[in-house]
Amino acid sequence: MKKVLSLLILWFLFSCETVVDVDLPEHDPKLVLHSFIEIPNYYHGYVCRVGQSVGLDDELPPFLYEADVTIKEEGGWSRNFYYSTPSSFFYLEADVEPKPGKTYILEANAPGLEPVSSRIEVPQIPEVTGSTYEEVDGIDFRQVPFNEATITIQDDPNEENYYEISAYIQNRSFDSSYYHVYTWSYDPLTEEMMDGQGILLNDKTFNGGSVTLNLRMENTYIEPENHHVTIWVRGITRSKYIYVKTLRVLQENQFNPFAEPITMPTNVENGYGIFAVDAINRYVIF
């Protein structure tokens, strides 16, 4: 009897399968901007990637090399980006630099698409009052070898502040490029970024006060006798803070068939993407 009942249940489940055709609305293409600027500017230039949104059934469009991209300081200077053929992005040499507390507008237009713009106020450079570093040679549960560090930040009480914290090494013997170090924290005030890029936090629990954060850094490539270790404490906009948090959620759920759809936040008017200027305190630990 049990066998017959099981067969009936299986027959019922498979016989109820119905294919439903869903009419998707026609996609309205829009410009997509991605521009992350750092001050003080270490790389002597600014980059803006320009693309076009596509529908689910559309092919990826070609690079929009015919776009016009401009950055302006409100009431001040204006500069045009130029298209860099080898890298397929728009580039601007840093003969001018955004300043903390001032407002900047990024604008773009391309043939056949509605012009877009993004407007932000640059955060202040965070105040770092101290740090420590200890060679503990630990092993995290993710099997990542690490040393420990702390960083102390003095928060500005007059602003709603958002921070991004990451670590880098640089060769002592010559002025080389910075190399990113996998950095994370179990401090309850922080949130981890995707791919070990660093941590995020806001000042809701310590507005106007001082906070000391406990960090872990992968020590595989850190050689104290050969390297400087620098913690980059970035003052970031609220829009970038939300954007980066959403990227982490997207990464965590990319293989979860039951996850709810995620809409990426944007601060680009009439389009998609993100424009951000990070104000960075590059604090050398040793």
VEXGUTOR-967946 format. One record per residue (C-alpha): residue in three letters; chain; x, y, z. Coordinates in Angstrom, 1 decimal. Layout:
N
(site Ala A (X Y Z));
...
END
This chain:
286
(site Met A (0.0 0.0 0.0));
(site Lys A (2.9 2.4 0.9));
(site Lys A (4.5 1.7 -2.5));
(site Val A (1.3 2.5 -4.3));
(site Leu A (0.8 5.7 -2.4));
(site Ser A (4.4 6.8 -3.1));
(site Leu A (3.9 6.2 -6.8));
(site Leu A (0.6 8.2 -6.8));
(site Ile A (2.4 11.2 -5.1));
(site Leu A (5.2 11.1 -7.6));
(site Trp A (2.7 10.9 -10.5));
(site Phe A (0.8 13.9 -9.0));
(site Leu A (3.9 16.0 -8.6));
(site Phe A (5.2 15.5 -12.2));
(site Ser A (1.8 15.7 -13.8));
(site Cys A (1.3 19.2 -12.3));
(site Glu A (4.3 20.7 -14.1));
(site Thr A (3.2 23.8 -16.1));
(site Val A (5.3 25.9 -18.3));
(site Val A (4.5 29.6 -18.0));
(site Asp A (5.7 32.1 -20.5));
(site Val A (6.5 35.5 -18.9));
(site Asp A (6.4 38.6 -21.1));
(site Leu A (9.4 40.7 -20.0));
(site Pro A (9.1 44.5 -20.5));
(site Glu A (11.2 45.9 -23.2));
(site His A (14.5 47.2 -21.9));
(site Asp A (15.3 50.9 -22.1));
(site Pro A (19.1 51.2 -22.5));
(site Lys A (20.9 53.6 -20.2));
(site Leu A (24.4 54.8 -19.6));
(site Val A (26.4 53.1 -16.9));
(site Leu A (29.3 55.0 -15.1));
(site His A (31.9 53.6 -12.7));
(site Ser A (34.5 56.1 -11.4));
(site Phe A (36.4 55.7 -8.2));
(site Ile A (38.7 58.7 -7.5));
(site Glu A (41.3 58.8 -4.6));
(site Ile A (42.7 61.8 -2.9));
(site Pro A (45.5 62.4 -2.3));
(site Asn A (46.0 60.9 -5.7));
(site Tyr A (48.8 58.3 -5.8));
(site Tyr A (48.4 57.2 -9.4));
(site His A (48.4 60.7 -11.0));
(site Gly A (45.2 60.2 -12.9));
(site Tyr A (41.5 59.4 -12.7));
(site Val A (39.6 56.6 -14.5));
(site Cys A (35.9 56.4 -15.6));
(site Arg A (34.4 53.3 -17.2));
(site Val A (31.4 53.9 -19.4));
(site Gly A (29.0 51.3 -20.5));
(site Gln A (25.4 50.7 -21.6));
(site Ser A (22.8 48.7 -19.7));
(site Val A (21.3 45.6 -21.5));
(site Gly A (18.2 43.5 -21.1));
(site Leu A (18.2 39.8 -20.3));
(site Asp A (18.1 38.7 -23.9));
(site Asp A (20.4 41.4 -25.3));
(site Glu A (24.0 40.9 -26.4));
(site Leu A (26.6 43.0 -24.7));
(site Pro A (27.1 46.3 -26.5));
(site Pro A (30.5 47.5 -27.7));
(site Phe A (32.6 49.9 -25.7));
(site Leu A (31.2 53.4 -25.8));
(site Tyr A (34.3 55.1 -27.0));
(site Glu A (32.3 58.0 -28.5));
(site Ala A (31.0 59.1 -25.1));
(site Asp A (31.8 62.5 -23.7));
(site Val A (32.8 62.4 -20.0));
(site Thr A (33.4 65.5 -17.9));
(site Ile A (34.1 66.2 -14.2));
(site Lys A (33.4 69.6 -12.6));
(site Glu A (34.0 71.2 -9.3));
(site Glu A (30.9 73.2 -8.4));
(site Gly A (31.8 76.8 -9.0));
(site Gly A (35.3 75.9 -10.1));
(site Trp A (37.3 73.9 -12.7));
(site Ser A (36.1 71.5 -15.4));
(site Arg A (38.0 68.8 -17.1));
(site Asn A (37.2 66.3 -20.0));
(site Phe A (38.2 62.6 -19.9));
(site Tyr A (39.7 61.1 -23.0));
(site Tyr A (39.2 57.5 -24.3));
(site Ser A (42.2 55.2 -23.7));
(site Thr A (42.2 52.6 -26.5));
(site Pro A (44.4 49.9 -25.0));
(site Ser A (42.4 49.8 -21.7));
(site Ser A (38.9 50.6 -23.0));
(site Phe A (38.2 53.2 -20.3));
(site Phe A (38.2 57.0 -20.1));
(site Tyr A (41.2 58.7 -18.4));
(site Leu A (42.0 62.1 -17.0));
(site Glu A (45.5 63.2 -15.9));
(site Ala A (45.5 64.6 -12.4));
(site Asp A (46.5 68.3 -13.0));
(site Val A (43.7 69.2 -10.6));
(site Glu A (42.5 67.3 -7.5));
(site Pro A (39.1 67.2 -5.8));
(site Lys A (39.2 68.7 -2.3));
(site Pro A (37.4 67.5 0.9));
(site Gly A (34.2 69.3 1.6));
(site Lys A (33.7 70.4 -2.0));
(site Thr A (31.0 69.2 -4.4));
(site Tyr A (31.9 67.5 -7.8));
(site Ile A (29.7 66.5 -10.7));
(site Leu A (30.5 63.8 -13.2));
(site Glu A (28.6 64.0 -16.5));
(site Ala A (28.5 61.8 -19.5));
(site Asn A (26.6 61.5 -22.8));
(site Ala A (26.7 59.2 -25.8));
(site Pro A (24.9 59.0 -29.1));
(site Gly A (21.4 57.6 -28.8));
(site Leu A (21.4 57.6 -25.0));
(site Glu A (20.1 60.0 -22.4));
(site Pro A (22.8 62.1 -20.7));
(site Val A (23.6 61.1 -17.1));
(site Ser A (25.2 62.8 -14.2));
(site Ser A (26.3 62.2 -10.6));
(site Arg A (26.8 64.7 -7.8));
(site Ile A (28.7 64.1 -4.6));
(site Glu A (30.4 66.0 -1.7));
(site Val A (33.9 64.7 -0.9));
(site Pro A (34.4 63.4 2.6));
(site Gln A (37.1 64.7 5.0));
(site Ile A (40.3 62.8 5.3));
(site Pro A (40.0 60.6 8.4));
(site Glu A (42.1 61.4 11.5));
(site Val A (44.2 58.4 12.6));
(site Thr A (45.7 58.8 16.1));
(site Gly A (47.6 55.5 16.5));
(site Ser A (48.2 51.9 15.5));
(site Thr A (49.9 48.7 16.6));
(site Tyr A (51.2 45.6 14.9));
(site Glu A (52.0 42.2 16.4));
(site Glu A (53.5 39.2 14.7));
(site Val A (51.3 36.5 16.2));
(site Asp A (51.7 34.0 13.3));
(site Gly A (48.1 32.8 13.8));
(site Ile A (46.0 30.6 11.5));
(site Asp A (42.4 31.7 10.8));
(site Phe A (39.6 29.1 10.6));
(site Arg A (39.8 29.8 6.8));
(site Gln A (43.4 28.5 6.9));
(site Val A (44.8 32.0 6.3));
(site Pro A (48.0 32.8 8.2));
(site Phe A (47.8 36.2 9.9));
(site Asn A (49.3 38.8 12.1));
(site Glu A (47.3 41.3 14.1));
(site Ala A (47.1 45.1 14.0));
(site Thr A (45.0 47.9 15.5));
(site Ile A (44.0 51.2 14.1));
(site Thr A (42.5 54.1 16.1));
(site Ile A (40.3 56.7 14.4));
(site Gln A (39.1 60.0 15.8));
(site Asp A (35.6 60.7 14.4));
(site Asp A (34.3 64.1 13.3));
(site Pro A (31.2 64.9 15.3));
(site Asn A (29.9 67.3 12.7));
(site Glu A (29.5 64.7 9.9));
(site Glu A (27.8 61.4 9.3));
(site Asn A (30.9 59.4 8.5));
(site Tyr A (31.6 56.2 6.6));
(site Tyr A (35.0 54.4 6.5));
(site Glu A (36.7 51.8 4.4));
(site Ile A (39.9 50.2 5.8));
(site Ser A (42.4 48.1 4.0));
(site Ala A (46.2 47.3 4.2));
(site Tyr A (49.0 47.4 1.8));
(site Ile A (52.8 46.6 1.6));
(site Gln A (55.5 48.6 -0.1));
(site Asn A (59.1 47.7 -0.7));
(site Arg A (61.5 49.6 1.7));
(site Ser A (64.4 49.8 -0.7));
(site Phe A (62.6 51.8 -3.4));
(site Asp A (59.4 53.7 -4.0));
(site Ser A (57.4 50.8 -5.5));
(site Ser A (53.8 50.3 -6.0));
(site Tyr A (51.4 49.4 -3.2));
(site Tyr A (50.4 45.7 -3.0));
(site His A (47.1 44.8 -1.3));
(site Val A (47.1 42.6 1.8));
(site Tyr A (44.1 40.4 2.6));
(site Thr A (42.6 42.2 5.6));
(site Trp A (39.6 41.3 7.8));
(site Ser A (38.2 41.9 11.3));
(site Tyr A (35.8 40.2 13.8));
(site Asp A (35.1 43.5 15.5));
(site Pro A (31.3 43.8 15.8));
(site Leu A (31.4 47.4 14.5));
(site Thr A (32.8 46.3 11.1));
(site Glu A (31.5 44.6 8.0));
(site Glu A (33.8 42.6 5.7));
(site Met A (34.1 43.6 2.1));
(site Met A (34.1 41.1 -0.8));
(site Asp A (37.3 39.1 -1.5));
(site Gly A (39.2 40.2 1.6));
(site Gln A (39.5 43.8 0.2));
(site Gly A (39.1 45.3 3.7));
(site Ile A (36.4 46.3 6.1));
(site Leu A (33.6 48.9 6.3));
(site Leu A (32.1 50.8 9.2));
(site Asn A (30.0 53.8 10.0));
(site Asp A (30.1 56.1 13.0));
(site Lys A (26.6 55.5 14.4));
(site Thr A (27.9 53.9 17.6));
(site Phe A (30.8 56.3 18.2));
(site Asn A (29.9 59.6 16.6));
(site Gly A (32.4 62.3 17.6));
(site Gly A (34.4 59.8 19.6));
(site Ser A (37.5 57.6 19.2));
(site Val A (37.4 54.0 18.1));
(site Thr A (40.1 51.3 18.0));
(site Leu A (39.6 48.5 15.6));
(site Asn A (41.2 45.1 15.7));
(site Leu A (42.4 43.8 12.4));
(site Arg A (43.9 40.7 11.0));
(site Met A (46.3 40.8 8.0));
(site Glu A (47.5 37.8 5.9));
(site Asn A (51.2 37.6 6.6));
(site Thr A (52.2 35.4 3.7));
(site Tyr A (54.0 38.2 1.9));
(site Ile A (54.8 40.5 4.7));
(site Glu A (58.6 40.8 5.5));
(site Pro A (59.1 43.5 8.1));
(site Glu A (62.8 43.9 7.2));
(site Asn A (61.9 44.5 3.5));
(site His A (58.4 46.0 3.6));
(site His A (56.5 49.0 4.9));
(site Val A (53.0 48.1 6.0));
(site Thr A (50.4 50.9 5.5));
(site Ile A (46.8 51.0 6.5));
(site Trp A (44.6 53.0 4.2));
(site Val A (41.7 54.6 6.1));
(site Arg A (39.3 56.0 3.6));
(site Gly A (36.6 58.5 4.2));
(site Ile A (33.9 57.4 1.8));
(site Thr A (30.4 58.7 0.8));
(site Arg A (27.2 57.0 2.0));
(site Ser A (26.4 56.0 -1.6));
(site Lys A (29.7 54.1 -1.9));
(site Tyr A (29.3 52.5 1.5));
(site Ile A (25.9 51.1 0.4));
(site Tyr A (27.2 50.1 -3.0));
(site Val A (30.1 48.1 -1.6));
(site Lys A (27.9 46.4 1.1));
(site Thr A (25.5 45.3 -1.7));
(site Leu A (28.4 43.9 -3.7));
(site Arg A (29.2 41.6 -0.7));
(site Val A (25.6 40.4 -0.5));
(site Leu A (25.6 39.7 -4.2));
(site Gln A (28.8 37.7 -3.9));
(site Glu A (27.5 35.7 -1.0));
(site Asn A (24.3 34.8 -2.8));
(site Gln A (25.6 34.2 -6.3));
(site Phe A (25.1 30.4 -6.2));
(site Asn A (22.0 30.5 -4.0));
(site Pro A (18.9 29.7 -6.1));
(site Phe A (16.6 30.8 -3.3));
(site Ala A (18.1 34.2 -2.8));
(site Glu A (15.9 37.2 -3.4));
(site Pro A (16.8 39.4 -6.5));
(site Ile A (19.2 42.2 -5.7));
(site Thr A (19.0 45.7 -7.2));
(site Met A (22.4 47.4 -7.3));
(site Pro A (22.2 50.9 -5.8));
(site Thr A (23.2 53.8 -7.9));
(site Asn A (24.0 57.5 -7.5));
(site Val A (23.9 58.2 -11.2));
(site Glu A (20.9 60.3 -12.3));
(site Asn A (19.1 58.9 -15.4));
(site Gly A (21.5 55.9 -15.5));
(site Tyr A (23.3 53.3 -13.5));
(site Gly A (26.6 52.9 -11.7));
(site Ile A (28.6 54.7 -9.0));
(site Phe A (30.7 57.8 -8.7));
(site Ala A (32.9 58.2 -5.6));
(site Val A (35.8 60.2 -4.3));
(site Asp A (37.6 58.6 -1.4));
(site Ala A (39.6 60.8 1.0));
(site Ile A (42.5 58.6 2.2));
(site Asn A (44.8 58.7 5.2));
(site Arg A (47.6 56.4 4.3));
(site Tyr A (48.9 55.5 7.8));
(site Val A (52.3 53.8 7.9));
(site Ile A (52.5 51.2 10.7));
(site Phe A (56.2 50.4 10.1));
END
